[in-house]
Amino acid sequence: VNLNDCLQSAESISSSDGNFKVLEDGSVYTTSAVSFSDEKRTFTILLEDIQKHVEKKIHVNLVTDEKKKTRQARDTVLKRTKRRWGPIPSVMMENSLGPFPLQIQQVQSDTAQNYTIYYSASGPGIDQDPKGLFYIERETGNIFATRAVDREQYPSFQIICFASTPDGYSPEVPLVHTIRIEDDNDNAPYFTQDVFEFCVPENSKPGVIVGTVTAEDRDEPSTLHTLLRYRIVSQNPPIIPAFSLHGETGVITVLSPQLDRELVSTYTLLVEVRDMGGQPFGLCTTGTVVIKIEDTNDNAPTFKQIQYETQVEENKVNVEILRVSVLDLDELGAPGSTAVYEIIRGNDDRSFEITTDRNTNEGILCVVKGLDYEGAKQRILVIAVNNEAPYMLAPHSQQVVQSTSTVVVNVLDVDEGPVFKPCFFRMDASECDEVGTSIGKYLAEDPETGNSEGICYKIAPGQCNWINIDEKSGEVRTIKALDRDLGEMKRGQCNITVLAIDRNGKTGTGTLQVVIQPCNRNFPRIIKTDYIMCRDRKPICLTAEDGDIASYSMPFVYRVTDRNLASSWKITRHNEKSVYLSPRGDIPFGIYTIPVTVSDRSGKQGVTQIRVNYCNCVVPSECERIPFPSSSVTLGVWAILAMILGSLLLLLILITICGCCGSGVMRRHVTDDCANHNLIISNTEAPGEEVMDHNIIPLQNTADQVGCGIKTGDQQTFEMVKGRGHTLESVRGGGHQTLGSVKEGGGGQPVMDTCRYSYSEWHNFTHPRLGEKVHLCRQDEEQKHSEDYLLTYNYEGKGSLAGSVGCCSDQHEEEALDFLDQLEPKFRTLAETCVKR
């Protein structure tokens, strides 16, 4: 087969049938006798390029050759009698001593009985490296070795033997013959490392694994030549054996229960490995194992001295006053020997601090807060020491007690400046305090004498400018009116540095905190004082304000101070800040000045004059033009001129609009007032034009309604709907009247009752009342408050009477709903939504 055309880079050639072998040149040979049946025989040759991961297959079909070729010699027929062309593999002893050439095998072809056969061979050891190691006799087929062979270098050879006649005919296929080199124990085992290094903590228990030593042997594996055994030859220092070595695995374990680093820090073992299963005649090699004992904190530190004495000047800060040292048998620099110092007694005020010098392992005692000689002339400290690593009790040791040492610190007296006691002091001032009010004293003392004689006081520059301190007495006074809301007051608080200076010029400082406390300095005032009230007597809402904080302001209490006016006017509470002002019963129209007193939470009160213009309100502008008695307004020349020019400009605009649009509008209306200018009751908060469109909402009469409607072309007449008992107040005269009374004559006799009213009458009723409240239920003077329900009245875009419907209480909600039932259905739906909301 042609292997190059299939896969030239093939590194592996194999056959799927073990009876056939493929050589690198593409030759295919049988490896055993093959018999053919009638069926064809096939197998596959697999070519692989391992590096490129490429595979190719060649399929081979075998058929019987019907034309059997025969070769005759000496006119005789060839007969196969004995098969000797495939001998068993040859064996040659490694490092053989000869004599050389040494015959190792003979190959013969059965055809040598009938032909003259010459033998030849090729392959490794013959014409390939190592060349000349073997050769084959041409006539006999004997294979000879010319020298000794090293199995570790050449474990076996595979040569190809050929048989041919003198004329070049090959009656036999080439024979692949294997020469195996039998191993000789010529290599001693060797350790994989020159020196094995392991570590194990001290005080480890017996059986703890330290490490594993490994060795190798170049001789043939799985033989006695490579069966290795280990043992410890010697130990240094030569004391009680501390370790054991497993002979088969090479694992080293702890043997002694007392590995003490402080006694022996390192062990050196001489170990041996021997082949032939450790037999004395086996080859052996020795190696070195170094085992380091790791330190554990099994030795507690102890002070070299049990007592120290030192001194320091008072008020000294951040100065070193003493160094203490300890003894520790553990490894220097390791966590088990690094000292950690602490002050366990005598440092309640945190005046001292002790740290560790990493280089010397000493404890450095420092003063971090100034000491006071007058307070204590001597301080006694107790210092304890530990290690960074936790203490581990060794099997052979006893429990230890923490080591401590006593330090006596003598405080040296130094002349000091004045000292404020306390150094931070708070004083409270009130917003209501007058200028010059004393709010307290802040004094300092001389530490040596314990009194304040000869000390003067000052406030450091750039401090609060609304207080001052007396230079001699230390008394603090206000020098400005206090107001927490001013920016310079810094939200009612200020920290001041006060200086105290003694006779010798020594200075001490203290911090004075002055806090401005709020007070009730303002009384509540009503914001708006002028009001207009129409005959419907819609309550006036009075609201007061107080500049004080919440604890001094709301809730407010209102009352009418004038007894005569108190009988005509009443005040009803709305919330903590506001009330309603309304008349008691029917009172004459006119201007009323009502003194109202408002008291805050703490009882501070103020009186505000409320001016109410109570009028008929047929035309609201007429009420607004009535001046209040106390008002006095004077207009300048330019103001009057501006008003005149503005009026002229507005008049010009109105004339222009009427001239452009008047003719079209007039043609759209019928002159009959009753037909087109009636009041439509609409219960919607803000009705659109579509709600009031007379083409969409026709008037509907019910059993409880009296009304009439006429629709002619695009015009439709809407008439007033009268409910049962629910009437609107008349705009003319006092008392409660129905709208129908506007056409009654004297004595209350009706002039006409046709259920139709002219536009001018409707206008007189609706226009002055736009934006006012309409009451749908009776007024109950005993009721504390009322709930409002929203209704809207609209007259074809001429304006809307909108506001809230005041009901005396929740129990009258049904009366409002009964009134709504009398309305046109679409109006009623909108009104019910407003009532429920």
C-alpha positions in Angstrom: 0.0 0.0 0.0 1.1 3.5 -0.7 1.4 5.2 2.7 2.8 8.5 1.4 -0.1 9.3 -0.7 -2.5 8.7 2.1 -0.7 10.4 5.0 3.0 11.2 4.5 3.4 12.6 8.1 2.1 9.4 9.8 3.9 8.7 13.0 1.9 5.5 13.9 1.0 2.6 11.6 -1.3 -0.1 12.9 -3.6 -2.8 11.6 -7.0 -3.7 12.7 -6.2 -7.4 12.2 -3.4 -8.8 14.3 -2.6 -11.5 11.6 -1.2 -8.7 9.4 1.7 -6.3 9.9 2.5 -3.2 7.9 6.0 -1.9 7.6 7.0 1.7 7.1 7.7 1.2 3.4 4.1 0.1 2.9 4.8 -3.7 2.8 2.1 -5.9 4.3 3.0 -9.2 5.8 1.3 -12.0 7.6 2.3 -12.6 11.2 0.8 -16.1 11.3 -0.6 -18.7 9.0 -3.7 -17.4 7.3 -6.5 -19.6 5.9 -9.0 -18.3 3.4 -12.6 -19.3 3.1 -14.9 -18.6 0.2 -15.7 -15.2 1.7 -13.4 -12.3 1.2 -11.3 -11.1 4.1 -10.8 -7.4 4.9 -8.9 -5.4 7.4 -8.0 -1.7 7.9 -4.6 0.1 8.1 -4.8 3.1 10.5 -2.3 6.0 10.0 -2.0 8.6 12.7 -0.2 12.0 13.0 -0.2 12.4 16.8 1.1 16.0 16.8 -1.5 17.3 14.3 -4.2 14.9 15.5 -4.9 13.6 12.0 -6.1 10.1 11.2 -6.4 8.2 7.9 -7.6 4.7 7.1 -6.8 2.4 4.3 -9.2 -0.5 3.6 -7.6 -3.7 2.3 -9.6 -6.6 0.7 -7.9 -10.0 0.5 -8.8 -12.6 -2.2 -7.3 -16.0 -3.1 -4.8 -15.9 -5.9 -6.2 -18.5 -8.4 -3.0 -18.5 -10.5 -0.6 -20.1 -8.1 2.9 -19.4 -9.0 5.4 -22.3 -8.7 9.2 -22.3 -9.2 11.0 -25.4 -10.0 14.6 -26.2 -9.5 16.4 -29.4 -10.4 13.1 -30.5 -12.0 11.5 -31.2 -8.7 8.3 -29.9 -7.1 8.7 -27.7 -4.0 7.4 -29.3 -0.9 7.0 -27.6 2.5 8.0 -30.0 5.2 9.0 -28.0 8.3 8.5 -24.3 9.2 11.6 -22.8 10.7 11.4 -19.2 9.3 9.7 -17.7 12.4 11.7 -18.7 15.6 10.9 -17.4 19.0 12.4 -14.0 20.1 16.1 -14.1 21.0 17.4 -13.3 24.4 20.8 -11.8 25.1 22.2 -11.2 28.6 23.1 -7.6 29.5 26.8 -7.0 30.1 27.6 -10.5 28.7 31.3 -11.4 29.0 31.3 -13.5 25.8 33.3 -15.0 24.2 32.5 -12.8 21.2 31.2 -13.2 18.6 28.4 -14.8 20.6 25.7 -16.8 18.7 22.3 -15.9 20.0 19.9 -17.4 17.4 19.6 -19.1 14.0 16.9 -18.5 11.4 16.2 -20.9 8.5 13.8 -21.0 5.6 12.0 -24.3 4.7 12.7 -23.6 1.1 16.4 -24.3 1.8 15.6 -28.0 1.2 15.0 -27.3 -2.5 16.9 -24.1 -3.2 20.1 -22.5 -2.4 19.1 -19.8 0.1 21.2 -16.8 1.2 20.3 -14.9 4.4 20.6 -11.3 5.2 19.3 -8.8 7.8 18.9 -5.1 8.4 17.7 -2.8 11.2 19.0 -1.5 14.5 22.2 -3.0 15.6 23.1 -4.1 12.1 23.0 -1.3 9.6 21.5 1.2 12.0 22.8 2.6 15.3 24.3 0.9 17.1 25.8 -0.4 13.9 27.8 -3.7 13.9 26.4 -5.0 17.1 24.8 -8.0 15.3 25.4 -9.8 12.1 23.9 -12.9 10.3 25.9 -15.6 8.4 24.9 -15.6 4.8 24.8 -19.4 4.3 23.6 -20.7 7.7 21.3 -17.9 9.1 23.2 -17.8 12.4 22.8 -14.5 14.3 25.9 -13.4 16.3 26.5 -10.5 18.8 29.9 -8.8 18.6 30.0 -7.1 22.0 28.2 -6.6 25.3 25.0 -4.5 25.4 23.7 -2.1 28.1 20.0 -2.9 28.7 19.3 0.6 30.2 20.4 2.0 26.8 19.0 -0.6 24.4 16.3 -2.8 26.1 15.5 -4.6 22.8 16.3 -4.8 19.1 13.9 -5.5 16.2 15.7 -6.6 13.0 14.3 -7.8 9.6 15.7 -11.0 8.2 15.5 -11.8 4.4 15.8 -15.2 2.6 16.6 -15.2 -1.2 17.9 -17.4 -3.9 21.1 -16.7 -5.8 19.1 -15.2 -8.7 17.3 -12.8 -6.3 14.0 -14.6 -5.9 12.6 -14.4 -2.3 10.6 -17.5 -1.5 9.9 -16.2 2.0 8.5 -12.9 3.2 10.8 -10.8 5.3 11.0 -11.9 9.0 10.7 -9.4 11.8 12.8 -10.8 14.6 13.1 -9.4 18.1 16.3 -9.6 20.2 15.5 -8.8 23.9 18.3 -7.8 26.3 17.8 -9.5 29.7 18.4 -7.2 32.7 21.4 -7.4 35.0 21.4 -5.7 38.4 24.2 -3.4 37.4 22.6 -0.1 38.7 22.4 0.9 42.4 19.3 2.8 43.5 19.7 6.6 44.0 17.7 9.3 46.0 15.8 11.9 44.0 17.3 14.7 46.1 20.7 15.3 47.5 19.3 16.5 50.8 15.8 16.1 52.0 14.6 19.0 54.3 11.5 18.8 56.5 9.9 20.7 59.4 7.9 19.5 62.3 6.5 21.5 65.3 8.0 20.8 68.6 6.0 18.8 71.1 4.4 16.9 68.2 2.8 13.6 69.1 4.3 10.2 68.0 3.0 9.1 64.6 2.9 12.6 63.1 4.2 12.5 59.5 7.4 14.5 59.0 8.0 13.8 55.3 8.8 11.2 52.6 12.1 10.2 51.0 12.0 8.8 47.5 14.6 6.8 45.5 14.7 5.4 41.9 16.5 2.4 40.2 17.4 2.3 36.4 17.2 -1.5 36.3 14.2 -3.3 34.8 11.0 -2.3 36.7 8.9 -4.9 38.6 11.9 -7.1 39.3 14.0 -7.7 42.3 16.6 -5.4 40.8 14.2 -2.4 41.5 12.5 -3.6 44.7 13.8 -0.9 47.2 13.9 -0.8 51.0 14.7 2.2 53.3 16.3 2.5 56.7 17.8 5.1 59.1 21.5 4.5 59.4 22.3 7.2 62.0 20.9 10.3 63.8 22.7 13.5 64.8 22.7 14.4 67.7 22.9 10.8 68.8 20.4 11.0 71.6 17.2 9.0 72.0 15.9 8.1 68.5 13.4 10.8 67.6 12.1 9.5 64.2 11.2 6.3 62.4 11.4 5.5 58.7 9.0 3.1 57.0 11.0 0.6 55.0 8.7 0.2 52.0 7.2 3.7 51.6 10.0 6.0 52.8 7.7 7.9 55.1 9.4 9.5 58.2 7.2 9.9 61.3 7.8 11.3 64.9 8.9 8.6 67.3 9.8 10.6 70.5 7.0 12.4 72.4 9.5 15.1 73.6 10.7 17.1 70.7 11.9 20.3 72.4 13.2 23.0 70.1 15.0 24.7 73.1 17.1 21.5 73.5 17.6 20.4 69.9 16.5 22.7 67.1 17.7 20.5 64.1 18.1 16.7 63.5 20.2 15.2 60.7 19.4 11.6 59.6 21.6 9.4 57.4 19.3 7.1 55.5 19.9 4.2 53.1 18.1 2.7 50.2 18.8 -0.9 48.9 17.5 -2.9 46.0 16.9 -6.7 45.9 14.2 -6.2 48.6 16.8 -5.0 51.1 18.9 -8.2 50.9 22.5 -7.8 51.9 23.7 -8.7 48.4 21.6 -5.8 46.9 23.1 -2.6 45.8 22.5 0.4 48.1 22.9 4.2 48.3 22.8 6.6 51.3 21.2 10.0 51.6 20.8 12.9 54.0 17.6 14.1 55.7 17.6 17.4 57.7 14.6 17.9 60.1 14.1 21.4 61.6 12.0 21.6 64.8 9.6 24.5 64.6 9.1 26.7 67.6 5.8 26.8 69.5 5.0 29.2 72.3 5.7 26.7 75.1 7.8 29.1 77.2 6.1 32.1 78.8 8.0 35.5 79.0 9.1 36.7 82.4 10.3 40.2 83.6 13.9 40.6 84.4 13.0 42.8 87.3 9.9 42.6 89.4 9.9 46.4 90.2 11.0 49.6 88.5 11.1 53.2 89.5 11.1 56.4 87.4 10.1 60.0 87.4 8.5 62.6 85.1 7.6 66.3 85.3 4.0 67.2 85.5 2.1 68.2 82.4 4.7 66.5 80.2 3.0 64.7 77.3 4.2 62.0 74.8 7.6 61.4 76.5 9.3 58.1 77.2 9.9 57.5 80.9 11.0 53.9 81.2 12.0 50.7 79.3 11.4 47.2 80.7 12.7 43.9 79.3 11.7 40.2 79.6 13.3 36.7 79.2 11.8 34.3 76.7 13.3 30.9 75.7 11.3 30.7 72.5 12.8 31.5 69.1 13.7 35.2 68.9 11.6 37.2 66.4 8.9 34.5 66.2 5.3 35.2 67.5 6.0 32.9 70.4 8.7 35.2 71.7 7.4 38.7 70.7 6.3 40.4 73.9 3.0 42.2 74.2 2.9 44.5 77.3 -0.2 46.0 79.0 -0.9 48.1 82.1 -3.4 46.1 84.2 -3.6 48.5 87.2 -3.1 52.1 88.0 -4.0 53.7 84.6 -7.7 54.4 85.0 -7.3 57.9 83.5 -5.4 56.6 80.5 -2.4 58.8 81.3 0.2 56.1 80.4 0.8 53.9 77.4 3.2 51.0 76.8 4.4 49.6 73.5 6.9 47.0 72.2 10.2 47.8 70.6 10.3 45.3 67.7 14.1 45.3 67.6 14.9 44.7 71.2 11.6 43.2 72.4 11.6 45.8 75.2 8.5 47.6 76.6 8.5 51.4 76.2 6.4 53.2 78.9 5.2 56.7 77.9 3.1 59.5 79.3 0.3 60.4 76.9 -1.7 62.7 79.2 -0.1 65.4 81.4 0.1 64.4 85.1 -0.9 66.8 87.9 1.5 67.1 90.8 -1.1 68.7 92.9 -3.5 65.8 92.2 -1.0 63.0 92.8 2.7 63.1 93.6 3.2 59.5 92.8 1.6 56.9 90.5 2.0 53.1 90.9 1.5 51.0 87.8 1.3 47.2 87.4 2.5 45.9 84.0 1.9 42.4 82.6 3.5 40.7 79.6 2.3 38.0 77.1 3.3 36.8 73.6 1.7 37.5 70.3 1.1 33.7 69.8 -1.1 32.0 72.4 0.7 29.9 75.0 0.8 26.2 74.3 1.3 23.9 77.3 3.9 21.3 76.5 3.3 17.6 77.6 6.2 17.7 80.1 5.6 21.3 81.4 3.3 22.8 84.0 0.8 25.6 83.8 2.5 29.0 84.1 1.3 32.2 85.8 1.3 35.5 83.9 4.5 37.5 84.7 3.9 41.0 86.2 6.1 43.9 87.3 5.5 47.1 89.4 6.5 50.6 88.2 6.6 53.5 90.6 6.3 56.9 88.7 7.3 60.0 90.8 5.7 63.2 89.5 7.9 66.3 89.7 6.3 69.7 90.6 6.5 72.5 87.9 5.1 76.1 88.1 1.9 76.0 86.1 -0.5 78.5 84.7 -4.1 78.9 85.7 -6.5 76.0 85.1 -10.2 76.3 84.4 -12.4 73.9 86.3 -14.0 72.4 84.3 -12.1 73.1 81.1 -15.4 73.0 79.2 -18.4 74.8 80.7 -21.9 75.5 79.4 -24.0 78.6 80.2 -27.6 79.2 79.1 -29.0 82.6 78.2 -32.6 83.5 77.3 -33.8 85.3 74.2 -35.8 87.5 76.6 -32.7 88.6 78.5 -32.0 92.4 78.3 -28.6 93.8 77.4 -26.2 93.6 80.3 -27.8 90.6 81.9 -25.4 88.4 83.8 -25.6 84.7 82.8 -22.9 83.3 85.1 -19.2 83.1 86.0 -16.4 81.1 84.5 -13.3 81.0 86.9 -9.9 79.5 86.8 -7.6 78.4 89.7 -3.9 78.5 90.3 -2.9 74.8 90.7 -0.3 75.7 93.3 -2.5 77.8 95.5 -5.9 76.4 94.7 -7.6 79.8 94.5 -8.4 82.4 91.8 -6.7 85.4 93.3 -4.7 87.6 90.9 -6.1 86.0 87.8 -7.6 88.1 85.0 -9.8 86.9 82.2 -10.1 87.7 78.5 -12.0 86.4 75.5 -9.7 85.4 72.6 -10.2 87.7 69.5 -12.7 86.6 66.8 -15.1 85.1 69.2 -18.9 85.7 69.8 -19.6 89.5 69.8 -22.8 89.3 71.8 -21.3 88.4 75.2 -18.4 89.7 77.3 -16.5 88.5 80.4 -15.4 90.8 83.3 -11.7 90.9 83.5 -11.5 90.7 87.3 -14.5 88.7 88.4 -15.0 86.4 85.4 -18.7 87.3 85.2 -20.2 86.7 81.8 -22.8 89.3 80.5 -24.8 89.9 77.3 -23.9 93.0 75.3 -26.5 92.7 72.6 -30.2 91.7 72.4 -30.3 88.0 71.8 -32.1 86.5 68.9 -31.6 82.8 67.9 -32.6 83.6 64.3 -29.8 86.0 63.6 -26.9 84.5 61.6 -24.2 85.8 64.0 -25.8 83.9 66.8 -25.0 80.7 65.0 -28.3 79.0 65.7 -28.4 80.1 69.3 -25.0 78.6 70.3 -21.4 79.8 70.5 -18.2 78.2 71.8 -15.8 80.8 73.2 -12.1 80.3 74.2 -11.5 82.2 77.5 -7.9 83.1 78.6 -6.9 83.1 82.3 -3.6 85.0 83.1 -1.9 84.9 86.5 0.5 87.4 88.1 3.6 85.6 86.5 2.1 85.9 83.0 1.3 82.2 82.7 -1.8 81.5 80.7 -4.5 78.9 80.9 -7.4 78.4 78.5 -10.9 77.1 78.9 -13.9 76.7 76.6 -17.2 78.4 77.4 -20.3 77.3 75.5 -23.2 79.8 75.6 -26.6 78.5 74.4 -29.5 80.9 73.8 -32.7 79.3 75.1 -35.9 80.3 73.4 -38.6 82.3 75.3 -42.1 83.5 74.6 -41.2 86.9 73.3 -43.9 87.3 70.6 -47.7 87.3 70.9 -49.9 85.9 68.1 -51.2 88.4 65.5 -54.0 87.9 63.0 -52.6 88.3 59.5 -55.6 89.6 57.6 -57.9 92.2 59.3 -60.2 93.6 56.6 -63.1 91.5 55.3 -66.4 91.8 53.4 -69.4 89.6 54.4 -72.5 89.3 52.2 -76.0 88.6 53.5 -75.4 84.8 53.2 -73.1 85.2 56.2 -70.4 82.9 54.9 -68.0 82.6 57.9 -64.8 84.5 57.9 -61.6 82.5 58.5 -59.2 84.2 60.9 -55.6 83.0 60.9 -52.9 84.1 63.4 -49.1 83.8 63.3 -46.5 83.7 66.1 -42.8 84.1 65.7 -41.9 81.9 68.6 -41.1 78.1 68.4 -43.9 75.5 68.6 -43.7 75.1 72.4 -44.6 78.8 72.8 -47.1 79.2 69.9 -50.0 76.9 68.8 -52.6 76.0 69.7 -54.2 79.6 69.7 -57.2 80.6 71.7 -59.5 83.3 70.1 -62.2 85.3 71.8 -64.1 88.6 71.2 -63.1 91.0 73.9 -66.0 93.5 73.5 -69.0 92.2 75.4 -71.5 94.0 73.1 -70.0 92.6 70.0 -69.6 89.2 71.6 -73.4 88.9 71.7 -73.6 89.6 67.9 -70.5 87.7 66.7 -69.3 84.2 67.5 -66.1 82.3 67.0 -66.0 78.7 65.9 -62.8 76.6 66.1 -61.3 75.4 62.8 -57.9 74.1 63.8 -55.0 74.9 66.1 -54.2 78.0 64.1 -57.5 79.3 62.6 -61.1 79.9 63.6 -64.3 81.0 61.8 -66.0 84.3 62.6 -69.7 84.6 61.9 -72.7 86.7 63.1 -75.2 85.4 65.7 -78.6 85.6 64.0 -79.7 88.6 61.9 -77.7 91.7 62.4 -78.0 95.0 60.5 -75.9 95.7 57.5 -72.9 98.0 58.2 -69.2 98.1 59.1 -68.2 96.4 62.3 -64.8 96.8 64.1 -64.4 93.6 66.3 -61.5 93.4 68.8 -60.3 89.7 68.8 -57.8 88.5 71.4 -55.5 85.6 70.5 -53.6 83.7 73.2 -50.7 81.3 72.6 -49.9 78.1 74.4 -48.2 79.9 77.3 -50.9 82.5 77.7 -49.3 85.5 76.0 -52.0 87.3 74.1 -52.5 90.2 71.7 -55.5 92.1 70.4 -56.2 92.6 66.7 -59.0 94.8 65.4 -61.0 92.9 62.8 -63.0 95.2 60.4 -66.0 93.5 58.7 -68.1 95.2 56.0 -71.5 93.4 56.3 -73.6 94.4 53.3 -76.4 93.2 51.0 -74.0 92.2 48.2 -76.4 92.7 45.3 -73.4 94.0 43.4 -70.1 92.9 45.1 -68.3 95.9 43.6 -70.5 98.3 45.6 -69.5 96.6 48.8 -65.9 96.7 47.9 -66.1 100.5 47.3 -67.4 101.2 50.7 -64.4 102.4 52.7 -63.5 101.1 56.2 -63.6 103.9 58.8 -60.0 103.3 59.7 -58.6 103.1 56.2 -57.0 106.2 54.8 -55.6 106.1 51.2 -54.1 109.1 49.4 -53.3 108.7 45.7 -50.7 110.8 44.0 -51.1 112.5 40.6 -49.2 109.9 38.7 -51.3 107.1 40.3 -54.6 108.9 39.3 -53.2 109.5 35.7 -52.3 105.8 35.4 -55.8 104.7 36.5 -57.4 107.0 33.9 -55.2 105.8 31.0 -55.8 102.2 32.0 -59.6 102.7 32.0 -59.5 104.3 28.6 -57.4 101.5 27.1 -59.7 98.8 28.5 -62.8 100.7 27.1 -61.1 100.9 23.6 -60.5 97.1 23.7 -64.1 96.3 24.7 -65.5 98.6 21.9 -63.3 96.8 19.3 -64.4 93.3 20.4 -68.0 94.3 20.5 -67.8 95.8 17.1 -66.3 92.6 15.6 -68.4 90.0 17.4 -71.6 91.8 18.5 -73.6 91.3 15.3 -73.0 87.6 15.1 -73.8 87.1 18.7 -77.0 89.1 18.7 -78.4 87.1 15.8 -78.0 83.9 17.8 -80.2 84.9 20.7 -84.0 85.2 21.0 -85.3 88.4 22.6 -87.5 86.5 25.0 -85.7 86.7 28.3 -87.6 83.8 29.8 -86.8 81.6 26.9 -83.0 81.9 26.8 -81.7 83.4 30.0 -82.7 81.2 32.8 -80.5 79.8 35.7 -79.4 76.2 35.2 -78.5 74.3 38.4 -75.4 72.2 37.6 -73.9 70.0 40.3 -70.4 69.8 38.9 -67.2 71.4 40.2 -66.2 73.0 37.0 -68.7 72.2 34.2 -67.7 72.5 30.6 -69.8 74.0 27.9 -71.1 70.6 26.8 -72.7 70.0 30.3 -74.6 73.3 29.9 -75.5 72.8 26.3 -79.3 73.2 26.0 -79.4 70.8 23.1 -77.9 68.0 25.3 -79.6 68.5 28.6 -83.3 69.2 28.3 -85.4 70.0 31.3 -87.2 67.1 32.9 -90.2 67.6 35.2 -90.9 65.2 38.0 -93.6 64.9 40.6 -91.6 67.0 43.0 -90.6 69.6 40.5 -92.6 72.5 39.0 -91.1 73.9 35.7 -91.8 74.4 32.1 -89.6 74.2 29.0 -90.1 75.3 25.4 -87.8 74.3 22.5 -88.2 76.2 19.3 -85.6 75.4 16.6 -82.2 75.7 18.0 -83.4 77.6 21.1 -84.7 76.0 24.2 -86.1 77.7 27.3 -84.9 76.5 30.7 -86.8 77.4 33.9 -86.0 77.3 37.5 -86.5 74.0 39.3 -88.1 74.3 42.7 -87.4 71.5 45.2 -89.4 70.6 48.2 -88.4 72.9 51.0 -85.0 73.6 49.5 -85.0 77.3 48.4 -82.4 79.8 47.5 -82.2 83.1 49.5 -83.5 86.1 47.8 -81.0 88.8 46.8 -83.3 91.6 47.8 -84.3 92.4 51.4 -83.6 90.5 54.6 -85.0 87.3 55.8 -85.3 84.0 53.9 -87.2 84.2 50.6 -87.6 82.2 47.5 -86.5 83.4 44.2 -90.1 83.9 43.3 -90.4 86.6 45.9 -88.4 89.0 43.7 -91.6 89.6 41.8 -93.8 90.0 44.9 -95.2 93.3 45.7 -95.6 94.9 49.1 -97.0 92.9 51.9 -95.5 89.8 50.4 -98.4 89.2 48.0 -97.4 87.5 44.8 -97.8 89.6 41.7 -97.4 86.6 39.4 -96.3 82.9 39.6 -95.8 81.7 36.1 -92.7 79.7 36.8 -90.8 81.9 34.3 -88.4 84.7 35.1 -86.7 87.2 32.9 -83.0 87.3 32.3 -82.6 90.5 34.3 -84.1 88.9 37.3 -81.9 85.8 37.1 -78.9 88.1 36.6 -79.8 90.1 39.7 -79.9 86.8 41.6 -76.8 85.1 40.3 -74.3 87.7 39.4 -73.6 89.1 43.0 -73.4 85.6 44.4 -70.7 84.1 42.2 -68.1 82.2 44.2 -70.1 82.1 47.4 -71.3 79.2 49.5 -74.9 78.0 49.1 -76.4 76.3 52.1 -78.7 73.3 51.2 -79.7 72.5 54.8 -80.9 74.6 57.7 -78.4 76.4 59.9 -78.1 75.1 63.4 -76.4 77.6 65.8 -75.7 74.9 68.3 -73.6 72.9 65.7 -69.9 73.2 66.2 -68.8 72.8 62.6 -70.2 72.0 59.2 -69.2 69.8 56.3 -69.1 71.2 52.8 -70.4 69.6 49.7 -69.5 71.1 46.3 -72.1 72.3 43.8 -71.8 74.5 40.8 -74.3 76.8 39.1 -73.8 78.0 35.6 -75.9 80.1 33.2 -74.9 79.4 29.6 -71.4 80.6 30.0 -72.4 84.0 31.6 -70.7 83.0 34.8 -70.9 80.3 37.4 -72.1 80.4 41.0 -69.5 77.9 42.3 -68.5 77.1 45.8 -69.2 74.5 48.5 -72.5 73.5 50.0 -72.3 73.8 53.8 -74.2 71.2 55.7 -74.7 71.4 59.4 -73.5 67.9 60.1 -73.1 64.5 58.5 -76.7 63.6 59.4 -78.0 66.2 56.9 -76.2 64.6 54.0 -79.5 62.8 53.1 -81.2 66.2 52.8 -78.5 67.3 50.3 -79.0 64.0 48.3 -82.8 64.5 48.3 -82.2 67.9 46.8 -79.9 66.4 44.2 -82.7 63.9 43.2 -84.8 66.8 42.0 -82.2 67.9 39.5 -81.9 66.9 35.9 -80.3 63.3 35.7 -76.9 64.3 34.3 -76.6 67.2 36.8 -77.5 64.8 39.6 -74.8 62.3 38.6 -72.1 65.0 38.7 -73.4 66.4 42.0 -73.5 63.0 43.7 -69.8 62.5 42.8 -69.0 65.9 44.4 -71.1 65.1 47.5 -69.4 61.7 48.1 -66.0 63.2 47.5 
